[in-house]
Amino acid sequence: MDTETNTATEAATESRDDTDSFTKVKSKKSQKRKREQEAADMDTEGPGASKRPQFPPISGDKLRGPDEMRKIAVPAHRYTPLKENWLKIFTPIVENLQLQVRFNLKTRNVEIKTCKETQDIASLTKAADFVKAFVLGFQVEDALALIRLDELFLESFDVTDVKPLKGDHLSRAIGRIAGKGGKTKFTIENVTKTRIVLADTKVHILGSFQNIKMARTAVCNLILGSPPSKVYGNIRVVASRAAERF
């Protein structure tokens, strides 16, 4: 009997040791709930604990950072137009965008720089696009739209990018884009509400993203050999769909 009681007590102590060796793991949900409860208690304890920190607004000088500059190279054939229209280019950049601008005679670049009066840092990009559009061959009045409107872009591509043409074939492709007396080019511009400049084998298009896409498709079709009448019909259909959508 004594041996039986001894074995029973030993078994009981072993089972107690086993239970002590295993620690109960709390579930993640209960731990998360406990943490949330503690955080809520901390918030309710302090009277100013729930208030957000108040920071003073940053001044324009700190936000602007150091002065930035953009340089736009001017090719030789655009010196005279730039000189004649300098006042029209200079006035909106300085008065409306509060930037500094000059033409560097040594490097032949138009240099645009921010200053203390500059309020919006995006003005520098607008001014650079405006000057670049004029240098590419657009009229000052058309290029001014880049300053006044936000959703306008410039796109340039080469005729030979669409189709590798040489000699008379290349000349005929450029002639198809322009049309007799520029009629085809003017029609594409009016229907798609864009401006197009043909400079040798380069084509520059100014307009909104959707309109540039329509004009580019029309020009590419003309380069590939489509007759102008077919291109006109396609543009009008696409333009009417776009008008209905908006």
Secondary structure by P-SEA (a helix, b strand, c coil): caaaaaaaaaaaaaaaaaaaabbbbbcaaaaaaaaaaaaaaaaaacccccccccccccccccccccbbbbbbbbcccaaaaaaaaaaaaaaaaccccbbbbbbbcccccccccccccccccaaaaaaaaaaaaaaaccccccccccccccccbbbbbbccccccccaaaaaaaaaaaacccaaaaaaaaaaacbbbbbcccbbbbbccaaaaaaaaaaaaaaaacccaaaaaaaaaaaaaaaaaac
